[in-house]
Protein backbone atom coordinates (compact mmCIF):
# COMPACT_ATOMS: atom_id res chain seq x y z
CA UNK A 1 0.00 0.00 0.00
CA UNK A 2 1.16 3.48 -0.81
CA UNK A 3 0.78 6.12 1.88
CA UNK A 4 0.81 9.91 1.70
CA UNK A 5 0.56 10.10 5.48
CA UNK A 6 -0.51 7.73 8.21
CA UNK A 7 -4.16 8.55 7.63
CA UNK A 8 -4.19 8.19 3.83
CA UNK A 9 -4.20 4.77 2.18
CA UNK A 10 -4.15 4.15 -1.53
CA UNK A 11 -5.35 0.54 -1.69
CA UNK A 12 -4.25 -1.72 -4.51
CA UNK A 13 -7.26 -3.29 -6.21
CA UNK A 14 -6.90 -7.00 -6.99
CA UNK A 15 -8.31 -8.85 -9.98
CA UNK A 16 -10.28 -5.97 -11.50
CA UNK A 17 -10.68 -6.26 -15.25
CA UNK A 18 -10.19 -3.17 -17.38
CA UNK A 19 -13.52 -4.00 -18.99
CA UNK A 20 -15.45 -3.87 -15.72
CA UNK A 21 -18.43 -1.54 -15.53
CA UNK A 22 -18.03 1.88 -13.93
CA UNK A 23 -20.06 0.96 -10.86
CA UNK A 24 -19.64 -2.49 -9.36
CA UNK A 25 -22.66 -4.39 -8.12
CA UNK A 26 -21.60 -3.95 -4.52
CA UNK A 27 -22.02 -0.18 -4.82
CA UNK A 28 -25.69 -0.62 -5.58
CA UNK A 29 -26.43 -2.59 -2.42
CA UNK A 30 -28.47 -0.37 -0.05
CA UNK A 31 -26.64 0.42 3.16
CA UNK A 32 -28.31 0.60 6.52
CA UNK A 33 -29.60 4.02 7.47
CA UNK A 34 -26.83 5.87 9.35
CA UNK A 35 -27.26 6.51 13.04
CA UNK A 36 -27.27 10.00 14.44
CA UNK A 37 -24.24 11.19 16.35
CA UNK A 38 -24.82 12.43 19.90
CA UNK A 39 -26.24 15.95 20.02
CA UNK A 40 -23.87 16.74 22.90
CA UNK A 41 -21.02 17.00 23.42
CA UNK A 42 -19.92 18.51 20.13
CA UNK A 43 -18.06 16.08 17.88
CA UNK A 44 -14.49 16.89 16.87
CA UNK A 45 -12.34 15.20 14.23
CA UNK A 46 -9.33 13.69 16.01
CA UNK A 47 -7.96 11.67 13.10
CA UNK A 48 -8.92 10.26 9.72
CA UNK A 49 -8.16 7.57 7.18
CA UNK A 50 -8.58 8.10 3.46
CA UNK A 51 -8.76 5.18 1.06
CA UNK A 52 -8.56 5.71 -2.68
CA UNK A 53 -8.50 2.22 -4.13
CA UNK A 54 -6.26 1.49 -7.08
CA UNK A 55 -9.21 -0.46 -8.50
CA UNK A 56 -10.90 2.89 -9.23
CA UNK A 57 -10.34 3.51 -12.94
CA UNK A 58 -8.82 6.79 -14.07
CA UNK A 59 -9.83 8.42 -17.35
CA UNK A 60 -7.73 11.07 -19.09
CA UNK A 61 -10.05 11.21 -22.11
CA UNK A 62 -10.97 14.78 -23.03
CA UNK A 63 -14.66 14.10 -23.60
CA UNK A 64 -17.84 15.66 -22.23
CA UNK A 65 -18.48 12.58 -20.10
CA UNK A 66 -15.61 10.09 -20.09
CA UNK A 67 -16.11 6.64 -18.60
CA UNK A 68 -14.17 6.16 -15.39
CA UNK A 69 -14.30 6.41 -11.62
CA UNK A 70 -11.71 9.18 -11.32
CA UNK A 71 -11.70 12.14 -13.70
CA UNK A 72 -9.47 14.96 -12.52
CA UNK A 73 -7.75 17.83 -14.34
CA UNK A 74 -7.12 20.28 -11.50
CA UNK A 75 -3.49 19.16 -11.09
CA UNK A 76 -0.73 18.53 -13.58
CA UNK A 77 -0.60 15.07 -15.15
CA UNK A 78 0.42 12.57 -12.48
CA UNK A 79 -0.89 10.00 -10.03
CA UNK A 80 -4.61 10.86 -10.00
CA UNK A 81 -5.34 8.50 -7.09
CA UNK A 82 -2.78 10.29 -4.96
CA UNK A 83 -3.92 13.74 -6.10
CA UNK A 84 -7.53 13.02 -5.15
CA UNK A 85 -6.43 11.61 -1.79
CA UNK A 86 -4.59 14.85 -1.09
CA UNK A 87 -7.73 16.87 -1.85
CA UNK A 88 -9.59 14.88 0.80
CA UNK A 89 -6.66 15.30 3.17
CA UNK A 90 -6.74 19.09 2.76
CA UNK A 91 -10.49 19.06 3.33
CA UNK A 92 -10.19 17.02 6.51
CA UNK A 93 -7.43 19.29 7.82
CA UNK A 94 -9.87 22.17 7.44
CA UNK A 95 -12.45 20.18 9.41
CA UNK A 96 -9.89 19.51 12.16
CA UNK A 97 -9.19 23.21 12.47
CA UNK A 98 -12.83 23.73 13.46
CA UNK A 99 -12.45 21.53 16.57
CA UNK A 100 -13.87 22.95 19.78
CA UNK A 101 -12.54 22.60 23.32
CA UNK A 102 -14.15 19.69 25.15
CA UNK A 103 -15.66 18.15 22.02
CA UNK A 104 -16.07 14.38 21.67
CA UNK A 105 -13.12 13.15 19.55
CA UNK A 106 -13.85 10.79 16.66
CA UNK A 107 -12.00 9.14 13.79
CA UNK A 108 -13.47 9.31 10.29
CA UNK A 109 -12.80 6.69 7.64
CA UNK A 110 -13.30 7.86 4.04
CA UNK A 111 -13.48 5.28 1.23
CA UNK A 112 -13.76 6.94 -2.18
CA UNK A 113 -16.34 5.56 -4.61
CA UNK A 114 -16.31 8.21 -7.32
CA UNK A 115 -14.50 11.47 -8.10
CA UNK A 116 -15.71 12.69 -11.47
CA UNK A 117 -14.72 16.34 -11.98
CA UNK A 118 -14.88 18.22 -15.28
CA UNK A 119 -12.67 17.60 -18.29
CA UNK A 120 -11.13 20.48 -20.20
CA UNK A 121 -13.75 20.13 -22.94
CA UNK A 122 -16.64 20.33 -20.48
CA UNK A 123 -15.15 23.06 -18.27
CA UNK A 124 -14.49 25.46 -21.12
CA UNK A 125 -17.83 24.95 -22.86
CA UNK A 126 -21.06 23.89 -21.14
CA UNK A 127 -19.91 23.21 -17.58
CA UNK A 128 -21.37 20.37 -15.55
CA UNK A 129 -21.29 18.63 -12.20
CA UNK A 130 -18.38 17.50 -10.06
CA UNK A 131 -19.84 14.09 -9.13
CA UNK A 132 -18.26 12.88 -5.88
CA UNK A 133 -19.31 9.95 -3.70
CA UNK A 134 -17.62 8.19 -0.80
CA UNK A 135 -18.37 5.87 2.08
CA UNK A 136 -17.94 7.36 5.55
CA UNK A 137 -17.56 5.63 8.90
CA UNK A 138 -17.21 7.32 12.29
CA UNK A 139 -15.30 5.53 15.06
CA UNK A 140 -14.06 5.94 18.61
CA UNK A 141 -10.37 6.95 18.38
CA UNK A 142 -9.38 4.93 21.47
CA UNK A 143 -11.32 1.68 21.12
CA UNK A 144 -11.98 1.71 17.38
CA UNK A 145 -15.66 1.04 18.11
CA UNK A 146 -17.99 2.14 15.33
CA UNK A 147 -20.15 5.11 16.35
CA UNK A 148 -21.81 5.62 12.97
CA UNK A 149 -21.83 2.60 10.63
CA UNK A 150 -20.56 2.97 7.09
CA UNK A 151 -22.90 4.87 4.78
CA UNK A 152 -22.61 6.59 1.42
CA UNK A 153 -22.24 10.36 1.14
CA UNK A 154 -22.90 12.10 -2.16
CA UNK A 155 -21.20 15.47 -2.49
CA UNK A 156 -22.06 16.74 -5.96
CA UNK A 157 -21.03 20.30 -6.77
CA UNK A 158 -21.91 22.46 -9.77
CA UNK A 159 -18.88 22.99 -12.00
CA UNK A 160 -18.53 26.24 -13.88
CA UNK A 161 -18.29 26.30 -17.67
CA UNK A 162 -17.28 28.68 -20.45
CA UNK A 163 -16.79 32.34 -19.57
CA UNK A 164 -17.95 31.68 -16.00
CA UNK A 165 -15.15 29.15 -15.54
CA UNK A 166 -12.60 31.62 -16.88
CA UNK A 167 -13.90 34.38 -14.60
CA UNK A 168 -13.75 32.03 -11.61
CA UNK A 169 -10.15 31.14 -12.42
CA UNK A 170 -9.25 34.84 -12.51
CA UNK A 171 -10.75 35.20 -9.02
CA UNK A 172 -8.78 32.22 -7.76
CA UNK A 173 -11.88 30.01 -7.58
CA UNK A 174 -10.26 26.97 -9.16
CA UNK A 175 -11.91 23.55 -9.36
CA UNK A 176 -9.48 22.34 -6.69
CA UNK A 177 -10.25 25.16 -4.26
CA UNK A 178 -14.01 24.86 -4.66
CA UNK A 179 -14.05 21.08 -4.32
CA UNK A 180 -11.70 21.07 -1.32
CA UNK A 181 -13.79 23.60 0.59
CA UNK A 182 -17.03 21.91 -0.48
CA UNK A 183 -15.87 18.55 0.86
CA UNK A 184 -14.86 20.18 4.14
CA UNK A 185 -18.36 21.67 4.43
CA UNK A 186 -20.05 18.35 3.65
CA UNK A 187 -17.96 16.33 6.12
CA UNK A 188 -18.49 18.96 8.84
CA UNK A 189 -22.25 18.70 8.37
CA UNK A 190 -22.14 14.91 8.37
CA UNK A 191 -20.21 14.93 11.64
CA UNK A 192 -22.80 17.20 13.20
CA UNK A 193 -25.62 14.86 12.12
CA UNK A 194 -25.11 12.02 9.68
CA UNK A 195 -27.20 12.35 6.55
CA UNK A 196 -27.63 16.11 7.03
CA UNK A 197 -25.51 17.33 4.10
CA UNK A 198 -27.54 18.92 1.29
CA UNK A 199 -28.99 16.47 -1.21
CA UNK A 200 -28.68 16.98 -4.95
CA UNK A 201 -26.18 19.31 -6.59
CA UNK A 202 -24.75 22.17 -4.51
CA UNK A 203 -24.50 25.36 -6.55
CA UNK A 204 -22.23 27.50 -4.37
CA UNK A 205 -19.56 26.72 -1.78
CA UNK A 206 -20.42 28.11 1.64
CA UNK A 207 -17.66 30.37 2.96
CA UNK A 208 -16.10 30.74 -0.47
CA UNK A 209 -18.78 32.13 -2.73
CA UNK A 210 -21.92 34.23 -2.49
CA UNK A 211 -25.08 34.28 -4.56
CA UNK A 212 -23.89 37.56 -6.05
CA UNK A 213 -20.71 35.92 -7.31
CA UNK A 214 -22.63 32.93 -8.66
N, C-alpha and C positions, 0 to 999 in steps of 0.2 A: 504494500500500500504506500502511496505517495502522500506525504503530509506537508502542508504549508505551515501549520502550527499544530500544537497538541490537539486543538479542538476541531481541526479540519481534516477530513478523510476523503481521499479520492479513491473510491473502491474500484477494483478491477472486476469487470463483468466477465463471467465464465460462460462459454458455450453459446453466445448470442450470435445468430446468423445475421449477416449484413442485409438479408432480405426480409428480416422480421418486420412486422407492422410497427407503426409509430407508437402505438399504445398497446402494451401487453395486456393479456386478459386479466392479470391480477390487479391492474389499475382500475378495472371496472367493477371490482367487487366492493359493494357498499361497506363502509366502515361503521363501527358502532358510533352513535351520537356522542360527541365529546362531553366530558363532565365539566362543570363549572369550577373554576378555581375559587378558593375562599375569598369572600368579600373583604375580610380583614384578617391579618394584617396585609398591607400592600405587598404585592409580589415584586421581587427584584431579580434580575438576571445575574446569577453568580458565574455561570460558565455555559459553554455551548459546544456542540459537535455538529459539523457540517459534512454531509456525505453527498458527493457528486459522483455517481457511479460511472465507471468507464464503459458500462453497457449502454449509456445514453448516447445516441448517435448525433454527431455533429454534422451540420450542413454548411458549406461555404458557397452554395449556389446562389447567384445573384438573381433571384426570381421574386415575384410578388409573394409567393407562399411556398417556400421550399420545404420538402419533406425532411423531418429530423426532429430530434428532441431538444437539441441545443442549437440555436441560431443567434450568433452574437457578433456585432461589428463595432462595438464601442471601444475596443482595444485593438492594437496592432495585431497582425497575424501571429498566432502562437497557440499555446495549449488552452483551448476554449474551456475545458473542464476546470482547469486551475483558475482561469480568469473569472469564471462565474462563481467559483467558491470564494474568491477574494471579495466579490461584490457582496455576498452574504456575510462574510466576515466583517466588512466595513459597516454593514447595516446593523449587525449585532453589537458591534462596539458602540455605535450610537445609542442603542437600547440600553447598554450597560451604563452609559454616562447619565442616564435618567434615574438611576437607582436612588432610593430614598433611605434615610437613616431608619433602622429598625424594621425594614421590610423583610418579608419571608424570602430567603434565597432559594432559587430553583435553577435547574439545568435544563436547557432546551436542546433537543436533538432535531436537526433539520435534515431531511432526506429529499433531495431534489427529484421531481418527476418530470418537469418541463420548464425550459427557459427559452422562449421563442420571441426574441426581440425583432426589430425591423431590419431588413436587408437595405443595402444602399438604394436599390431600385424602388422599394416601397417608401423609404424615408424621404427621398427627394421627389416623390410624385404625389401619391394619394394618401400617404400616412396609413396608420393601422393600429393594431393593439399589441402591446408587449404582453404575451400570454405566459404567465408564470404560475406554476403549481408545485407544491411540496408537501410532504408529510411532516407533521410536527408532533413531538412528544415532550411532555413536561415531567421532570423527575426531581426527586429529593437529592440534593448534591452530596449528602453524607451517606445515606443508605442505598441510593440508586432506585428506591421505590418509585413506581410510576404514580404521579399525581393526576395527570390528564393523559388518558390513553391516546395512542397514535390516531390522528385524523388528518384529512386532507385540507389544505388551505389554498384557495385560489386567489391570486394577487394580480389580476389583470389591470393594466394601466394603458390609457390612451397614448399612442405614440404620434408625435407631430409629423406632418408631411409637407412637402413643397416649401413655399416661402415662409410658412410658419416654423418649419424645422430650421431653416437658415436663420431666421430671427432669433429663435431660441438659442442656437449655437452662439450667436453674437452676444447674447446676454449671459452666456456661461451655463445655460440650462441644457447640458448634454444628456444623451440617453443614459449614460452611466450615472450621472448625478441624480437625475429624476428617479431612476429605478432604485438606486441605493437608498435614497431617502424614503421612497414609497414603501420598500420592504421593511425599513425600520418602523414606519408608522403602522403597518399591518401587524408586525410581530408584537409591537407594544400593545395594540388593541387586543390581540389574541391572548396575551398574558394577563390583561385586566379581566377578560371574560372570554373564554374560548368560544369561537364561532361568532364573535361580535364584529369582525372586520367587515367593511362594506361589501355587499355582493354585487356582481356584475363588473363593469369596467369603470374604474376610477378615472375621472377626467383631469383633475388637478392634484398636485402633491401638497398636502397640508404642510405649512411651514416653509414652503419653497416658492409657491406660486399663489396668485390671487385670481379671482374671477376676472378682474380687469386685464391681467396679463394674458389670460386664456382667450 
